[in-house]
Amino acid sequence: MAIVGYLLFFLAGLGFGFAAPGRYKWLPLIFPVVLAVGAAARNGIDATLILRLLVALVVTAIGVILGRMLDKRGRRREAAAA
């Protein structure tokens, strides 16, 4: 199983979770869904596709959550320094 794709989803989630404002932080969850729809249109829907989509969504969500945590921590440090 190729781990590079999941790493990219994690990094996208981390980056958006850290830098994007408001609800845009969750935008990277659309990326795996769009790619899965494209794969389903070409190859059909099977259990492997669904499992990989679920893993990609979980990995991306973990990245967003960690990015949000880093953003909050940075804001607290800035507030404490001021």
PyMOL commands that set and color helices and strands:
alter all, ss='L'
color gray80, all
select helices_A, chain A and resi 4-19+22-43+47-81
alter helices_A, ss='H'
color red, helices_A
deselect
rebuild
show_as cartoon
